[in-house]
Amino acid sequence: MVGGSNPPSPTKSQAALPMPLTRASAPYEPGLHSAPMARGTFSRFAPRSSRLRAAATRVLGDRRLLWGIVGIVGIQRVLADLPVFLPPGADVYGVIADARHALSNPGAMYPQSAVEIAAGFPYFPVVPPPGILIAIPSTFLAPPADVWSWVVANALMSLAGLVLIFLAIGSRTRWALPISVLVVLCFTPLFEDIRLGQRSGPLMLLTGAAMLTVRRHPAWAGLMAGVATSIKFYPAALALSVGPRQWWRFTGTMVAAAAAVLLVTFIPFGSPVLYLTKVLIPFTFGAGPGATHDCFQNSTPLLFSRLVGGVSFAVIDKSGVWRDVTLVPWHVTWLAQMLTYLTIATLVVGTVWAARRSGWAQPYSMSLAFSLGALVPGHVYTYQFISILPLTMVLVLRTIETRRWGVIALVGLAELVLINSPCSLVFPGLWTIAGLVIFAAAVTQAELFRNAART
């Protein structure tokens, strides 16, 4: 990341001495610099804070230690996910089945979905046609190669997207790569998406490419964001994150690309009006499996409906039996709805405000808008929280560079929540709270990214 003016190079006799660093002189290398000592009333805390800074400097300056931690966490992740990888009811089987159905009789898919939504069936195709068609290449393989080919492709696209996001961040510090890998390994929603065979890989790839190219090629970035929007609609929020100079080229290209892809791909699937009125809107506003509200579903609306509205949710016990749990005795539904609308409005306004305050810095602004895909919708499964991962990476690297240890600790606690399955927590809505904490921390630190903005 490019910051303000760099400090003068130390002489040979000064090289061993700690050098103070202002907030405007990013990037910051913890192994080389130390913060000035606290003065006045807070001087009594100086020895303790100096020890903490020294410990952080030693850890961040030792790449072998960092990669060792990454290796340990990676082994723990494999041991935790391997036994539950690709379970019999994994979403990938439905993804492949939908793709085969699209080859044989696409015109019947959405009418059948409308019937199943009305009947309350547990599964039906709800994504737009591009989200179904992307898995068609895997259907030409015989089982189980068809399923595994999509799982591997989705994982590789997610990995490529994360690499592009890391390149867009542009941190040149020695610890940036191992810290980024550590953040990714601790982010359970990513592995939920991969182990279940969901569709977030293409979205991560396209959005990562848009984050990397938007500064110099906003039209190309808009094209990729438009294709991502045609697969799942929430990447359209990226239009909130682009500065005035680039907004028209980016947004115009994004809308045109999304509309073109959707219009062409809808031809064999039937009426987009039927899809909108009988499938998408009923599903979005509470019909179908979203009405079950089990512990694997968590969102901002569900958070307030459970804490304020007194709505129950299903949890599974050790014997595999589902039971309903109600946290509170009261049922103030109007207040729950009001808090939901207020929070969602705050999220949208906060995204635009923080992006503008940062000088429309990228990939900070885009990662803020992308995270709305987990915080705004009404029904969010565990794998859908993956849209908060880019923001977490951007925020952690920047706050470490600028030594905002309190923010880092707060984000670390939020990610500790996301390591666990929501159904294993005392309250599954802690996942949503963790996402809101990461978002709020990023918004409050918007000024940090102004110095990191690239022109």
Secondary structure as GFF3:
##gff-version 3
##sequence-region A 1 455
A	DSSP	three_ten_helix	40	45	.	.	.	ID=ss1
A	DSSP	alpha_helix	46	61	.	.	.	ID=ss2
A	DSSP	alpha_helix	63	81	.	.	.	ID=ss3
A	DSSP	three_ten_helix	82	84	.	.	.	ID=ss4
A	DSSP	alpha_helix	91	104	.	.	.	ID=ss5
A	DSSP	three_ten_helix	106	108	.	.	.	ID=ss6
A	DSSP	alpha_helix	109	119	.	.	.	ID=ss7
A	DSSP	alpha_helix	129	133	.	.	.	ID=ss8
A	DSSP	alpha_helix	136	139	.	.	.	ID=ss9
A	DSSP	alpha_helix	145	169	.	.	.	ID=ss10
A	DSSP	alpha_helix	176	185	.	.	.	ID=ss11
A	DSSP	alpha_helix	188	196	.	.	.	ID=ss12
A	DSSP	alpha_helix	200	213	.	.	.	ID=ss13
A	DSSP	alpha_helix	218	231	.	.	.	ID=ss14
A	DSSP	three_ten_helix	234	241	.	.	.	ID=ss15
A	DSSP	alpha_helix	244	266	.	.	.	ID=ss16
A	DSSP	three_ten_helix	267	269	.	.	.	ID=ss17
A	DSSP	alpha_helix	272	274	.	.	.	ID=ss18
A	DSSP	pi_helix	275	280	.	.	.	ID=ss19
A	DSSP	alpha_helix	281	284	.	.	.	ID=ss20
A	DSSP	three_ten_helix	288	292	.	.	.	ID=ss21
A	DSSP	alpha_helix	300	307	.	.	.	ID=ss22
A	DSSP	beta_strand	313	316	.	.	.	ID=ss23
A	DSSP	beta_strand	322	325	.	.	.	ID=ss24
A	DSSP	alpha_helix	333	357	.	.	.	ID=ss25
A	DSSP	alpha_helix	364	375	.	.	.	ID=ss26
A	DSSP	three_ten_helix	382	388	.	.	.	ID=ss27
A	DSSP	alpha_helix	389	401	.	.	.	ID=ss28
A	DSSP	alpha_helix	405	419	.	.	.	ID=ss29
A	DSSP	three_ten_helix	422	424	.	.	.	ID=ss30
A	DSSP	alpha_helix	430	444	.	.	.	ID=ss31
A	DSSP	three_ten_helix	446	449	.	.	.	ID=ss32
###
